Amino acid sequence: MRAMRGWFRDTTGGLPKTFWYLWTGTLINRLGSFVLVFLAIYLTQERGFSASQAGLVLGAWGVGGAVGTTAGGTLTDRWGRRPTLLASHLGAATMMLALGFARDLWTVAAGALLLGLFAEAARPAFGAMMIDVVPERDRLRAFSLNYWAINLGFACAAVLAGFAAQAGYLLLFVVNAATTVVTALIIFVKVKETRTITVSTRSTGAPAGALRTILADRVYLGFVTLNLLGALVFLQHISMLPIAMADSGLSPAMYGSVIALNGILIVAGQLFVPRLIRGRSRSHVLALASVVVGVGFGLTAFADVAWFYGLTVLIWTLGEMLNSPSNATLIAELSPGELRGRYQGVFSLSWQLAGAIAPILGGLVREQAGNATLWLGCAVIGAVMAVGHLISGPARERRALELRTAGTAPVVTVQSPAPQPAAPQAAEPVAPTRS
């Protein structure tokens, strides 16, 4: 018992209050994140769309997210973390309700696009604020704790949404919007602005040559490209997996129960992962994670009953658990302080591009080449990623070391110069990904 208390203290102790407010908002938001889990089923079974049309709608979400995360990264550095989070959450809640009432294909696609825009605009601000308030020595466990909250909420939402859908799909949209508003209220009441400006920053708060700096950073862009490949595989669990399970005669509630295994395993084991991987090569950990994720998704080609689908979910979840903390800390270390929002935005952009491409590509491959080809292709991508991490890892670690040891200019904490957005304007995200 004493050892357990010591482990709990080592895992959760010493983190700043702002982190815990963000953590609480994340948990509440994800407890109600019903819509994305069941969107593919909703579109095909409730609205009668084909798999390709459902992929188009999910792709529109991804396109909106790509625009949103790019704009969100810029606003995070220029406007501030807090107002960007607020504006994103409230806008996402509004569009969540609008999407629930949309009917025809193009209205649904437009609603998904705008929802993706608002929802994903908060990702760079949230990531930048986490890095701002958590010291480097504590980031591995802080990101693991946050990821744990995401998946605790996801596991509960996946199960509850399966039963809520039986009472009417509109309820999913209403509850999702409500929890997003609650998260915005927590940020409004408890979270202060954390943005800082260096003496070399222009008066607008925008570092000169930001885009050129990022585009010239081949080490960082290489890492983002590998993440894009991983996201193309991972996002099949919310686009093609529910359709594959429906084709096997399994109900939406069964899909919810199977996919909830992902969150349950992460909740049970994620907090032990930092100690497991501490001191190990991040490149090796990321390579192993890529292989495990690829194997898990690849085995879906042979699944036809609930327990087999559950087994594949458990396998790729193990890879996800290894990938997440190493990924998060590496992104933090590769992001220069004055460009933190934009770097976070570019990383999030890889998820949004995958969100636009994965469902469309998955739907086309599945319809044209067959279900087995789709999932075995995921396994091949996992192997390619593993090789990429092993090759590029040393360069990433050298860059992270350079940024840690480089001298930094004095900084001045700046309260957000813009007025706080009024309630009708704002909104944070319900991310379509759980990274």
RAVEN-V840822 format. One record per helix or strand. SS is the DSSP state (~ for helix, > for strand). FROM is the first residue (numbers start at 1). TO is the last residue. If there is no record, write none. Layout:
BEGIN
ss: <SS SS>
from: <FROM FROM>
to: <TO TO>
END
This chain:
BEGIN
ss: <~ ~ ~ ~ ~ ~ ~ ~ > ~ ~ ~ ~ ~ ~ ~ ~ >>
from: <2 17 35 51 81 105 136 169 196 210 218 236 252 282 306 337 371 411>
to: <12 31 46 78 101 133 167 190 198 216 234 247 277 302 333 369 405 413>
END
